[in-house]
Amino acid sequence: MATLFELTVNNERVQVAMSPQATLLEALRYGLSLTGSKQGCDKGDCGACTVLADGAPILSCITLAADAVGRRITTIEGLASPQGLDAVQEAFDVCGALQCGFCQSGMMVSARALLNVNSDPSLVEIKHALSGNLCRCTGYTKIFEAVQVAAGQRKPRLTGPPTLALPRKGGGE
Protein backbone atom coordinates (compact mmCIF):
# COMPACT_ATOMS: atom_id res chain seq x y z
CA MET A 1 0.00 0.00 0.00
CA ALA A 2 1.40 3.40 -1.00
CA THR A 3 1.76 6.37 1.31
CA LEU A 4 1.45 9.91 0.01
CA PHE A 5 4.47 11.98 1.01
CA GLU A 6 4.38 15.76 0.71
CA LEU A 7 7.90 17.01 0.16
CA THR A 8 9.60 20.30 -0.64
CA VAL A 9 12.11 19.53 -3.37
CA ASN A 10 14.09 22.22 -5.15
CA ASN A 11 11.84 24.93 -3.66
CA GLU A 12 8.68 23.26 -4.96
CA ARG A 13 6.04 21.46 -2.90
CA VAL A 14 5.39 18.07 -4.42
CA GLN A 15 3.49 14.93 -3.54
CA VAL A 16 4.72 11.46 -4.26
CA ALA A 17 3.06 8.11 -3.53
CA MET A 18 5.58 5.51 -2.40
CA SER A 19 5.72 2.53 -0.08
CA PRO A 20 6.11 3.53 3.58
CA GLN A 21 9.66 2.13 3.63
CA ALA A 22 10.77 3.96 0.45
CA THR A 23 14.01 5.87 0.66
CA LEU A 24 14.29 9.50 -0.28
CA LEU A 25 16.46 8.44 -3.23
CA GLU A 26 13.69 6.17 -4.50
CA ALA A 27 11.12 8.95 -4.11
CA LEU A 28 13.35 11.38 -6.01
CA ARG A 29 14.38 9.06 -8.82
CA TYR A 30 11.33 6.86 -9.32
CA GLY A 31 8.52 8.97 -7.90
CA LEU A 32 9.60 12.41 -9.12
CA SER A 33 11.90 11.50 -12.06
CA LEU A 34 14.79 13.53 -10.60
CA THR A 35 17.59 11.23 -11.71
CA GLY A 36 20.58 13.47 -10.96
CA SER A 37 21.12 11.80 -7.60
CA LYS A 38 22.65 8.44 -8.44
CA GLN A 39 21.83 5.06 -6.98
CA GLY A 40 25.25 3.61 -6.24
CA CYS A 41 25.84 1.49 -3.17
CA ASP A 42 22.41 1.70 -1.48
CA LYS A 43 24.12 1.60 1.91
CA GLY A 44 25.58 5.07 2.45
CA ASP A 45 29.15 4.35 1.39
CA CYS A 46 29.67 6.12 -1.96
CA GLY A 47 27.95 9.51 -1.68
CA ALA A 48 26.56 9.45 -5.23
CA CYS A 49 23.06 10.02 -3.79
CA THR A 50 23.98 13.10 -1.72
CA VAL A 51 21.31 15.80 -1.52
CA LEU A 52 20.84 18.76 0.79
CA ALA A 53 18.26 18.66 3.56
CA ASP A 54 17.77 22.15 4.99
CA GLY A 55 21.18 22.98 3.53
CA ALA A 56 23.08 20.05 5.06
CA PRO A 57 24.32 17.10 2.99
CA ILE A 58 22.56 13.78 3.58
CA LEU A 59 22.70 10.41 1.89
CA SER A 60 19.32 9.91 0.28
CA CYS A 61 19.82 6.16 -0.15
CA ILE A 62 19.72 5.63 3.62
CA THR A 63 17.18 8.33 4.45
CA LEU A 64 13.51 7.37 4.46
CA ALA A 65 11.23 9.54 2.34
CA ALA A 66 9.10 9.93 5.48
CA ASP A 67 12.07 11.56 7.24
CA ALA A 68 12.28 14.21 4.50
CA VAL A 69 8.73 15.48 5.12
CA GLY A 70 8.94 19.04 6.44
CA ARG A 71 12.54 19.53 5.27
CA ARG A 72 13.79 21.53 2.27
CA ILE A 73 15.44 19.04 -0.08
CA THR A 74 17.80 20.29 -2.78
CA THR A 75 19.07 17.95 -5.48
CA ILE A 76 21.68 18.59 -8.16
CA GLU A 77 18.81 19.72 -10.40
CA GLY A 78 17.99 22.43 -7.86
CA LEU A 79 21.47 23.97 -7.68
CA ALA A 80 21.14 25.84 -10.96
CA SER A 81 18.88 28.87 -11.18
CA PRO A 82 17.10 30.60 -14.06
CA GLN A 83 20.21 32.80 -14.25
CA GLY A 84 22.45 29.80 -14.95
CA LEU A 85 24.59 27.18 -13.32
CA ASP A 86 25.63 27.33 -9.70
CA ALA A 87 29.27 28.42 -9.22
CA VAL A 88 30.14 24.87 -8.17
CA GLN A 89 28.60 23.38 -11.32
CA GLU A 90 30.40 25.95 -13.46
CA ALA A 91 33.74 25.28 -11.74
CA PHE A 92 33.45 21.50 -12.11
CA ASP A 93 32.81 22.02 -15.82
CA VAL A 94 35.60 24.53 -16.38
CA CYS A 95 38.11 22.45 -14.41
CA GLY A 96 37.20 19.18 -16.10
CA ALA A 97 36.75 17.83 -12.59
CA LEU A 98 35.14 14.50 -13.41
CA GLN A 99 35.39 11.74 -15.91
CA CYS A 100 32.49 9.27 -16.03
CA GLY A 101 30.15 11.60 -14.11
CA PHE A 102 28.54 9.02 -11.85
CA CYS A 103 29.76 10.65 -8.64
CA GLN A 104 29.44 14.17 -10.05
CA SER A 105 26.11 15.19 -8.57
CA GLY A 106 27.00 14.01 -5.07
CA MET A 107 30.39 15.73 -5.24
CA MET A 108 28.86 19.02 -6.36
CA VAL A 109 26.08 18.94 -3.77
CA SER A 110 28.62 18.22 -1.01
CA ALA A 111 30.83 21.05 -2.29
CA ARG A 112 27.86 23.45 -2.32
CA ALA A 113 27.02 22.46 1.27
CA LEU A 114 30.59 23.27 2.32
CA LEU A 115 30.65 26.62 0.54
CA ASN A 116 27.28 27.55 2.05
CA VAL A 117 28.81 27.42 5.54
CA ASN A 118 32.45 28.24 4.72
CA SER A 119 33.07 30.49 1.71
CA ASP A 120 36.86 30.25 2.07
CA PRO A 121 37.68 26.64 3.01
CA SER A 122 41.21 25.30 3.31
CA LEU A 123 42.25 22.33 1.22
CA VAL A 124 41.98 20.15 4.34
CA GLU A 125 38.40 21.36 4.89
CA ILE A 126 37.54 20.65 1.25
CA LYS A 127 38.97 17.14 1.50
CA HIS A 128 37.04 16.53 4.72
CA ALA A 129 33.75 17.82 3.22
CA LEU A 130 34.12 15.54 0.20
CA SER A 131 35.43 12.53 2.13
CA GLY A 132 32.05 10.78 1.94
CA ASN A 133 31.97 11.02 -1.86
CA LEU A 134 33.92 8.36 -3.71
CA CYS A 135 35.21 8.70 -7.25
CA ARG A 136 36.68 5.72 -9.01
CA CYS A 137 37.93 7.61 -12.08
CA THR A 138 40.09 10.50 -10.89
CA GLY A 139 42.80 11.30 -8.41
CA TYR A 140 40.57 14.01 -6.89
CA THR A 141 43.04 16.80 -7.80
CA LYS A 142 40.71 18.47 -10.31
CA ILE A 143 37.75 18.00 -7.98
CA PHE A 144 39.53 19.83 -5.16
CA GLU A 145 40.65 22.48 -7.66
CA ALA A 146 37.05 22.97 -8.79
CA VAL A 147 35.91 23.66 -5.22
CA GLN A 148 38.73 26.18 -4.83
CA VAL A 149 37.70 27.83 -8.13
CA ALA A 150 34.05 27.95 -7.01
CA ALA A 151 35.21 29.59 -3.77
CA GLY A 152 37.12 32.20 -5.77
CA GLN A 153 40.47 31.08 -4.35
CA ARG A 154 42.15 30.36 -7.68
CA LYS A 155 41.75 30.38 -11.43
CA PRO A 156 41.22 27.09 -13.21
CA ARG A 157 44.13 25.50 -15.00
CA LEU A 158 43.66 24.95 -18.69
CA THR A 159 42.11 21.53 -19.08
CA GLY A 160 41.65 21.28 -22.84
CA PRO A 161 43.15 18.43 -24.82
CA PRO A 162 46.76 18.86 -25.89
CA THR A 163 47.22 20.06 -29.41
CA LEU A 164 49.05 17.83 -31.80
CA ALA A 165 51.46 19.80 -33.92
CA LEU A 166 52.49 17.77 -36.92
CA PRO A 167 55.96 18.43 -38.25
CA ARG A 168 56.05 20.12 -41.62
CA LYS A 169 57.92 18.52 -44.42
CA GLY A 170 60.70 20.64 -45.74
CA GLY A 171 60.85 22.48 -49.09
CA GLY A 172 59.42 22.10 -52.57
CA GLU A 173 56.46 19.78 -52.39
C-alpha positions as CSV (number, residue, x, y, z in Angstrom):
1,M,0.0,0.0,0.0
2,A,1.4,3.4,-1.0
3,T,1.8,6.4,1.3
4,L,1.4,9.9,0.0
5,F,4.5,12.0,1.0
6,E,4.4,15.8,0.7
7,L,7.9,17.0,0.2
8,T,9.6,20.3,-0.6
9,V,12.1,19.5,-3.4
10,N,14.1,22.2,-5.2
11,N,11.8,24.9,-3.7
12,E,8.7,23.3,-5.0
13,R,6.0,21.5,-2.9
14,V,5.4,18.1,-4.4
15,Q,3.5,14.9,-3.5
16,V,4.7,11.5,-4.3
17,A,3.1,8.1,-3.5
18,M,5.6,5.5,-2.4
19,S,5.7,2.5,-0.1
20,P,6.1,3.5,3.6
21,Q,9.7,2.1,3.6
22,A,10.8,4.0,0.4
23,T,14.0,5.9,0.7
24,L,14.3,9.5,-0.3
25,L,16.5,8.4,-3.2
26,E,13.7,6.2,-4.5
27,A,11.1,9.0,-4.1
28,L,13.3,11.4,-6.0
29,R,14.4,9.1,-8.8
30,Y,11.3,6.9,-9.3
31,G,8.5,9.0,-7.9
32,L,9.6,12.4,-9.1
33,S,11.9,11.5,-12.1
34,L,14.8,13.5,-10.6
35,T,17.6,11.2,-11.7
36,G,20.6,13.5,-11.0
37,S,21.1,11.8,-7.6
38,K,22.6,8.4,-8.4
39,Q,21.8,5.1,-7.0
40,G,25.2,3.6,-6.2
41,C,25.8,1.5,-3.2
42,D,22.4,1.7,-1.5
43,K,24.1,1.6,1.9
44,G,25.6,5.1,2.4
45,D,29.1,4.4,1.4
46,C,29.7,6.1,-2.0
47,G,28.0,9.5,-1.7
48,A,26.6,9.5,-5.2
49,C,23.1,10.0,-3.8
50,T,24.0,13.1,-1.7
51,V,21.3,15.8,-1.5
52,L,20.8,18.8,0.8
53,A,18.3,18.7,3.6
54,D,17.8,22.1,5.0
55,G,21.2,23.0,3.5
56,A,23.1,20.1,5.1
57,P,24.3,17.1,3.0
58,I,22.6,13.8,3.6
59,L,22.7,10.4,1.9
60,S,19.3,9.9,0.3
61,C,19.8,6.2,-0.2
62,I,19.7,5.6,3.6
63,T,17.2,8.3,4.4
64,L,13.5,7.4,4.5
65,A,11.2,9.5,2.3
66,A,9.1,9.9,5.5
67,D,12.1,11.6,7.2
68,A,12.3,14.2,4.5
69,V,8.7,15.5,5.1
70,G,8.9,19.0,6.4
71,R,12.5,19.5,5.3
72,R,13.8,21.5,2.3
73,I,15.4,19.0,-0.1
74,T,17.8,20.3,-2.8
75,T,19.1,18.0,-5.5
76,I,21.7,18.6,-8.2
77,E,18.8,19.7,-10.4
78,G,18.0,22.4,-7.9
79,L,21.5,24.0,-7.7
80,A,21.1,25.8,-11.0
81,S,18.9,28.9,-11.2
82,P,17.1,30.6,-14.1
83,Q,20.2,32.8,-14.3
84,G,22.4,29.8,-14.9
85,L,24.6,27.2,-13.3
86,D,25.6,27.3,-9.7
87,A,29.3,28.4,-9.2
88,V,30.1,24.9,-8.2
89,Q,28.6,23.4,-11.3
90,E,30.4,25.9,-13.5
91,A,33.7,25.3,-11.7
92,F,33.4,21.5,-12.1
93,D,32.8,22.0,-15.8
94,V,35.6,24.5,-16.4
95,C,38.1,22.5,-14.4
96,G,37.2,19.2,-16.1
97,A,36.8,17.8,-12.6
98,L,35.1,14.5,-13.4
99,Q,35.4,11.7,-15.9
100,C,32.5,9.3,-16.0
101,G,30.1,11.6,-14.1
102,F,28.5,9.0,-11.8
103,C,29.8,10.7,-8.6
104,Q,29.4,14.2,-10.0
105,S,26.1,15.2,-8.6
106,G,27.0,14.0,-5.1
107,M,30.4,15.7,-5.2
108,M,28.9,19.0,-6.4
109,V,26.1,18.9,-3.8
110,S,28.6,18.2,-1.0
111,A,30.8,21.0,-2.3
112,R,27.9,23.4,-2.3
113,A,27.0,22.5,1.3
114,L,30.6,23.3,2.3
115,L,30.6,26.6,0.5
116,N,27.3,27.5,2.1
117,V,28.8,27.4,5.5
118,N,32.4,28.2,4.7
119,S,33.1,30.5,1.7
120,D,36.9,30.3,2.1
121,P,37.7,26.6,3.0
122,S,41.2,25.3,3.3
123,L,42.2,22.3,1.2
124,V,42.0,20.2,4.3
125,E,38.4,21.4,4.9
126,I,37.5,20.7,1.2
127,K,39.0,17.1,1.5
128,H,37.0,16.5,4.7
129,A,33.8,17.8,3.2
130,L,34.1,15.5,0.2
131,S,35.4,12.5,2.1
132,G,32.1,10.8,1.9
133,N,32.0,11.0,-1.9
134,L,33.9,8.4,-3.7
135,C,35.2,8.7,-7.3
136,R,36.7,5.7,-9.0
137,C,37.9,7.6,-12.1
138,T,40.1,10.5,-10.9
139,G,42.8,11.3,-8.4
140,Y,40.6,14.0,-6.9
141,T,43.0,16.8,-7.8
142,K,40.7,18.5,-10.3
143,I,37.7,18.0,-8.0
144,F,39.5,19.8,-5.2
145,E,40.7,22.5,-7.7
146,A,37.0,23.0,-8.8
147,V,35.9,23.7,-5.2
148,Q,38.7,26.2,-4.8
149,V,37.7,27.8,-8.1
150,A,34.1,28.0,-7.0
151,A,35.2,29.6,-3.8
152,G,37.1,32.2,-5.8
153,Q,40.5,31.1,-4.4
154,R,42.1,30.4,-7.7
155,K,41.8,30.4,-11.4
156,P,41.2,27.1,-13.2
157,R,44.1,25.5,-15.0
158,L,43.7,24.9,-18.7
159,T,42.1,21.5,-19.1
160,G,41.6,21.3,-22.8
161,P,43.1,18.4,-24.8
162,P,46.8,18.9,-25.9
163,T,47.2,20.1,-29.4
164,L,49.1,17.8,-31.8
165,A,51.5,19.8,-33.9
166,L,52.5,17.8,-36.9
167,P,56.0,18.4,-38.3
168,R,56.1,20.1,-41.6
169,K,57.9,18.5,-44.4
170,G,60.7,20.6,-45.7
171,G,60.8,22.5,-49.1
172,G,59.4,22.1,-52.6
173,E,56.5,19.8,-52.4
